[in-house]
Amino acid sequence: MQFQVETRDCAALTDGDLDEMASMGGAFDIGVLSKAKEEWVLSTTARDAGKLVGFTFSTLERIGGTPCVLIGLMSVKRNGKRDQIMKGLMAEAYHRALMAFPDEDVVVGTRVVAADGLEAIKQVDDMIPRPGHRAVGEERAWGRRLAKRFSVDATYDERTFVVASNGQSGFLDHVCAKPEKLKADIIEMFSTVNVAKGGCLVVHGWVMAEDLVKLGAR
């Protein structure tokens, strides 16, 4: 399934663009989106026959010299094509990363509130946190860096990667089409995330340079 995917500078977004995003039916209202426009660099939209069906706010930057793909927020319309829409948005993010950081490994970082959201970054290597894995010092350090970058470090627990509250200024808003295929241990990871209080999980992983060539190919 082909969608029309376009990336623009966030500064170029109009009030009409933000209204359209807020009206799509996702988790983010106009207030959150207006703030995202100021906080992030790139805005990517996916359209199906001209109709908005998904969008992201993101940035490509270096943290401590390491190239990073930071997904500030993503929202995918709850329709029968949702998984393909999500893949299209992520393919665009990887393509942009490939153009910005050729021949380099990159860190992909974001926030997630439910197991469904992890479907968007399932192609990363060594996802942190993950079931059955005890994070080592450098992995915890990346969690702290990302929590600070997402401005959620005030209530962040570096041992669990959980933000206790006020952490939902952006996250991966995706509900997968086949929830029965979600693994129980992945779902269990979110048992301590208090979504009602604005809790989330700070997640990251690596994409190796050779994999980025494939993921970002056009």
C-alpha positions as CSV (number, residue, x, y, z in Angstrom):
1,M,0.0,0.0,0.0
2,Q,1.5,3.4,-1.1
3,F,0.9,6.6,0.9
4,Q,2.0,10.1,0.1
5,V,4.6,10.8,2.7
6,E,6.2,14.3,3.1
7,T,8.6,15.9,5.5
8,R,8.7,19.6,6.2
9,D,10.4,21.9,8.7
10,C,8.1,22.3,11.7
11,A,8.5,26.1,11.4
12,A,6.6,25.9,8.1
13,L,3.5,24.4,9.7
14,T,0.4,26.6,9.6
15,D,-2.4,26.8,12.1
16,G,-4.5,24.9,9.5
17,D,-1.9,22.1,9.4
18,L,-2.1,21.7,13.2
19,D,-5.9,21.8,13.2
20,E,-5.9,19.0,10.6
21,M,-3.6,16.9,12.8
22,A,-5.7,17.5,15.9
23,S,-8.9,16.6,13.9
24,M,-7.4,13.3,12.7
25,G,-8.7,11.5,15.8
26,G,-5.5,10.6,17.7
27,A,-4.2,11.2,21.2
28,F,-2.9,14.8,20.7
29,D,-4.9,18.0,20.9
30,I,-4.1,21.3,19.4
31,G,-2.2,22.5,22.6
32,V,0.2,19.5,22.5
33,L,0.7,19.9,18.7
34,S,1.4,23.6,19.0
35,K,4.1,22.9,21.6
36,A,5.5,20.1,19.5
37,K,5.9,22.6,16.6
38,E,8.1,24.7,18.8
39,E,10.1,21.8,20.2
40,W,10.9,19.6,17.2
41,V,12.6,20.2,13.8
42,L,10.8,17.9,11.3
43,S,7.2,17.2,10.7
44,T,6.3,14.2,8.5
45,T,2.7,13.5,7.3
46,A,1.2,10.5,5.6
47,R,-1.8,10.9,3.3
48,D,-4.1,8.4,1.7
49,A,-5.8,9.8,-1.4
50,G,-5.1,13.3,0.0
51,K,-6.5,12.6,3.5
52,L,-4.2,12.8,6.5
53,V,-3.8,9.4,8.1
54,G,-0.6,9.8,10.2
55,F,2.1,12.3,11.3
56,T,5.3,12.6,13.3
57,F,7.3,15.3,15.0
58,S,11.0,14.4,15.1
59,T,14.5,15.6,14.9
60,L,17.9,14.2,13.8
61,E,20.7,15.3,16.1
62,R,23.8,14.2,17.8
63,I,23.8,13.6,21.6
64,G,27.4,13.4,22.9
65,G,28.6,13.0,19.3
66,T,26.3,10.0,18.6
67,P,23.8,10.4,15.8
68,C,20.2,10.0,17.0
69,V,16.7,9.8,15.5
70,L,14.4,11.2,18.1
71,I,10.6,10.7,17.6
72,G,9.0,13.4,19.7
73,L,5.5,12.1,18.9
74,M,3.7,10.0,16.3
75,S,0.1,9.5,15.7
76,V,-1.5,6.9,13.3
77,K,-5.1,7.0,12.3
78,R,-7.1,4.0,13.7
79,N,-8.1,2.4,10.4
80,G,-7.5,-0.9,8.6
81,K,-4.3,0.4,7.1
82,R,-2.8,1.6,10.3
83,D,0.2,-0.8,10.3
84,Q,1.2,0.2,6.8
85,I,0.8,3.9,7.7
86,M,3.1,3.4,10.7
87,K,5.7,1.6,8.5
88,G,5.6,4.4,6.0
89,L,6.3,7.0,8.6
90,M,9.2,5.1,10.1
91,A,10.6,4.4,6.6
92,E,10.7,8.1,6.0
93,A,12.5,8.6,9.4
94,Y,15.1,6.1,8.5
95,H,15.6,7.6,5.1
96,R,16.2,11.0,6.6
97,A,18.6,9.4,9.0
98,L,20.5,7.7,6.2
99,M,20.8,11.0,4.4
100,A,22.0,12.8,7.5
101,F,24.3,10.1,9.0
102,P,25.6,7.9,6.1
103,D,27.9,5.1,7.2
104,E,27.1,5.6,10.9
105,D,25.2,3.6,13.5
106,V,22.3,5.6,15.0
107,V,20.3,5.6,18.2
108,V,16.5,5.7,17.9
109,G,14.8,7.1,20.9
110,T,11.2,7.8,21.8
111,R,8.4,7.5,24.4
112,V,5.8,4.8,24.5
113,V,2.7,4.3,26.7
114,A,1.5,0.8,25.5
115,A,3.0,-2.3,23.9
116,D,1.4,-1.3,20.5
117,G,3.8,1.6,20.2
118,L,6.8,-0.6,20.2
119,E,5.7,-2.0,16.9
120,A,7.0,1.2,15.3
121,I,10.6,0.6,16.4
122,K,10.7,-3.2,16.4
123,Q,13.5,-3.1,13.8
124,V,16.1,-1.6,16.2
125,D,18.8,-3.8,17.7
126,D,19.1,-4.2,21.5
127,M,15.9,-2.4,22.4
128,I,16.2,-1.0,26.0
129,P,14.3,-1.8,28.1
130,R,13.3,-5.3,26.9
131,P,11.9,-8.4,28.7
132,G,14.5,-10.5,30.5
133,H,17.3,-8.0,30.1
134,R,19.0,-6.1,33.0
135,A,20.2,-2.8,31.7
136,V,23.9,-2.1,32.1
137,G,25.5,1.3,32.9
138,E,25.7,2.7,29.4
139,E,22.2,1.6,28.6
140,R,20.9,3.4,31.7
141,A,23.0,6.4,30.7
142,W,21.2,6.6,27.4
143,G,17.9,6.4,29.2
144,R,18.9,9.4,31.3
145,R,20.1,11.4,28.3
146,L,16.9,10.8,26.4
147,A,14.7,11.5,29.4
148,K,16.5,14.9,29.7
149,R,16.1,15.5,26.0
150,F,12.4,14.8,26.2
151,S,12.1,17.1,29.3
152,V,10.7,14.3,31.4
153,D,13.7,13.7,33.7
154,A,11.9,15.2,36.8
155,T,9.9,12.0,37.3
156,Y,12.1,9.5,35.5
157,D,13.4,6.3,37.1
158,E,16.7,5.2,35.5
159,R,16.3,1.7,36.8
160,T,13.0,1.0,35.1
161,F,13.0,3.6,32.3
162,V,9.5,4.6,33.5
163,V,8.4,8.3,33.7
164,A,5.9,8.4,36.6
165,S,3.9,11.4,35.5
166,N,3.7,14.4,33.2
167,G,5.6,12.5,30.4
168,Q,3.1,12.6,27.6
169,S,3.9,15.7,25.8
170,G,4.6,13.2,23.0
171,F,4.8,9.5,22.4
172,L,4.1,6.8,19.8
173,D,0.3,6.9,19.5
174,H,-0.3,3.7,17.5
175,V,-2.8,1.0,18.1
176,C,-1.8,-2.1,16.2
177,A,-4.4,-3.9,14.0
178,K,-3.7,-7.3,15.5
179,P,-3.3,-6.9,19.3
180,E,-3.6,-10.6,19.8
181,K,-0.1,-11.0,18.3
182,L,1.5,-8.8,21.0
183,K,3.7,-10.8,23.2
184,A,2.7,-11.1,26.9
185,D,6.1,-10.2,28.2
186,I,6.1,-7.0,26.1
187,I,2.6,-6.1,27.5
188,E,3.9,-6.8,31.0
189,M,6.6,-4.2,30.6
190,F,3.9,-1.5,30.8
191,S,2.3,-2.8,34.0
192,T,4.0,-0.1,36.1
193,V,3.3,2.7,33.6
194,N,0.5,4.9,35.1
195,V,-0.9,6.3,31.8
196,A,-3.7,8.1,33.7
197,K,-1.1,10.3,35.4
198,G,0.8,10.9,32.2
199,G,3.3,8.1,32.6
200,C,5.3,6.6,29.8
201,L,8.3,4.4,29.0
202,V,11.5,5.9,27.6
203,V,12.7,3.5,25.0
204,H,15.8,3.4,22.7
205,G,17.7,1.0,20.5
206,W,20.4,1.0,17.8
207,V,20.2,0.7,14.0
208,M,23.5,-0.4,12.6
209,A,24.8,1.5,9.5
210,E,24.3,-1.5,7.2
211,D,20.7,-1.9,8.4
212,L,20.0,1.8,8.0
213,V,21.0,1.5,4.3
214,K,18.2,-1.1,3.9
215,L,15.6,0.6,6.1
216,G,16.2,4.0,4.6
217,A,16.3,2.9,0.9
218,R,14.0,4.3,-1.7
